[in-house]
């Protein structure tokens, strides 16, 4: 994940996670980035290529928009 943040110049706002079994973890991260719409496809590809990933969610939250 660190490489993802560096490669796309993402600013981490909040992160948390825990593992309830070995290799079965939940990870949540909120970040900000300039040109997020342009970076979105590559970020999604990078996240989905994480070994052992079962499922991921990616949502863009914008200031001034209802979440």
C-alpha positions as CSV (number, residue, x, y, z in Angstrom):
1,X,0.0,0.0,0.0
2,X,2.9,2.4,0.7
3,X,4.0,2.1,-2.9
4,X,0.5,2.8,-4.1
5,X,0.4,6.1,-2.0
6,X,3.8,7.2,-3.2
7,X,3.3,6.3,-6.9
8,X,0.0,8.2,-7.1
9,X,1.0,11.0,-4.7
10,X,-1.8,10.2,-2.4
11,X,-2.0,12.0,1.0
12,X,-3.2,9.6,3.7
13,X,-5.9,11.1,5.9
14,X,-6.8,8.1,8.0
15,X,-6.0,4.4,8.1
16,X,-7.0,1.5,10.3
17,X,-7.0,-2.3,10.0
18,X,-7.0,-5.5,11.9
19,X,-6.4,-9.2,11.2
20,X,-8.9,-11.7,12.7
21,X,-6.9,-14.7,11.3
22,X,-3.5,-15.0,9.6
23,X,-3.9,-13.5,6.1
24,X,-7.5,-12.5,6.7
25,X,-7.4,-8.8,7.4
26,X,-9.6,-5.7,7.0
27,X,-7.9,-2.5,6.0
28,X,-9.6,0.9,5.6
29,X,-7.9,4.0,4.3
30,X,-9.0,7.5,3.4
31,X,-6.7,9.6,1.2
32,X,-6.8,12.8,-0.8
33,X,-5.2,13.4,-4.2
34,X,-5.2,16.0,-7.0
35,X,-6.7,14.7,-10.2
36,X,-8.3,11.7,-8.5
37,X,-10.6,11.0,-11.4
38,X,-7.6,10.7,-13.7
39,X,-5.8,8.4,-11.3
40,X,-8.8,6.3,-10.4
41,X,-8.4,3.5,-13.0
42,X,-4.7,2.9,-12.1
43,X,-5.4,3.0,-8.4
44,X,-8.2,0.4,-8.8
45,X,-5.9,-1.8,-10.8
46,X,-3.1,-1.5,-8.2
47,X,-5.5,-2.3,-5.3
48,X,-7.0,-5.3,-7.2
49,X,-3.5,-6.7,-7.8
50,X,-2.7,-7.1,-4.1
51,X,-1.9,-10.8,-3.5
52,X,-4.6,-12.5,-1.4
53,X,-7.1,-9.7,-1.9
54,X,-10.6,-11.1,-1.6
55,X,-12.7,-7.9,-2.1
56,X,-12.2,-4.2,-2.3
57,X,-14.3,-1.1,-2.4
58,X,-13.2,2.2,-3.8
59,X,-15.4,5.3,-3.6
60,X,-14.7,8.9,-4.3
61,X,-16.1,11.4,-1.8
62,X,-16.1,15.0,-2.8
63,X,-16.5,18.1,-0.7
64,X,-19.8,19.7,-1.1
65,X,-21.4,16.4,-2.3
66,X,-23.7,14.2,-0.1
67,X,-21.9,11.0,1.0
